[in-house]
C-alpha cells in the first residue's frame, strides 16, 4: 500500500502475525486397491496435493466409514494414503467427501471442509428376500445386488413392481426372479432412467 508521506507519519505500523501456508490437503485422485465383497469393505488409494506433507488423520465421507490405514507418505510431490471404506448406509457408485482431518508437523490438528470432492467406489445393498426386493422403492437411486434366487409365489404384483423411477444399479448376480404374477405393463420397473 502506498500512501502519501503526510499520512504515513500519522499511521502506526502494525505487525501482522506470520501465517502458516493455508494449503490444505486436496484429493486429486482415487484408485481402488482391493474390494472385499464378503466382508463388505473397499481399500482405496487416495492421492492428495499436500505440499506441506500434513499427516492425514481422517475423512468424513457421506454414507461410509473411512479408516486411514498405515503407510501413508509422499510420492513425487504428492501424498498417498490408503483408506478402508466400510459400513455403508448409502449404496452408490460415487460418494461425496465432506471433510479431511490432518495434522501439521508441529502436531496441531486441523480440518478442512470440501465443497465438491468425491470418490468413485461401488457398494451394493444385498437383496436376499422379497421384502428386501420391495425396499428398492425406498431408494430407487441405490445400487443393489441379488444374492440368491427370489421366489415371488403368493406375492401380489403390486408388491413386486418398483413404482418409482429407478436410476440406480441392479446386479442380478446370475440369480432368477421366479413365480411372479402378471405385472401391469409387463415390467417390474415402472420406469428406468440413467
HELIX and SHEET records of a PDB file:
HELIX    1   1 UNK A    5  UNK A    8  1                                   4    
HELIX    2   2 UNK A  130  UNK A  134  1                                   5    
HELIX    3   3 UNK A  135  UNK A  138  5                                   4    
HELIX    4   4 UNK A  157  UNK A  160  1                                   4    
HELIX    5   5 UNK A  184  UNK A  186  5                                   3    
SHEET    1   A 4 UNK A  26  UNK A  36  0                                        
SHEET    2   A 4 UNK A  41  UNK A  49 -1                                        
SHEET    3   A 4 UNK A  78  UNK A  86 -1                                        
SHEET    4   A 4 UNK A  65  UNK A  68 -1                                        
SHEET    1   B 4 UNK A  26  UNK A  36  0                                        
SHEET    2   B 4 UNK A  41  UNK A  49 -1                                        
SHEET    3   B 4 UNK A  78  UNK A  86 -1                                        
SHEET    4   B 4 UNK A  73  UNK A  75 -1                                        
SHEET    1   C 3 UNK A  55  UNK A  61  0                                        
SHEET    2   C 3 UNK A  94  UNK A 103 -1                                        
SHEET    3   C 3 UNK A 109  UNK A 120 -1                                        
SHEET    1   D 3 UNK A 125  UNK A 127  0                                        
SHEET    2   D 3 UNK A 143  UNK A 146  1                                        
SHEET    3   D 3 UNK A 169  UNK A 171  1                                        
SHEET    1   E 2 UNK A 150  UNK A 151  0                                        
SHEET    2   E 2 UNK A 177  UNK A 178  1                                        
SHEET    1   F 2 UNK A 162  UNK A 166  0                                        
SHEET    2   F 2 UNK A 189  UNK A 192  1                                        
END                                                                             
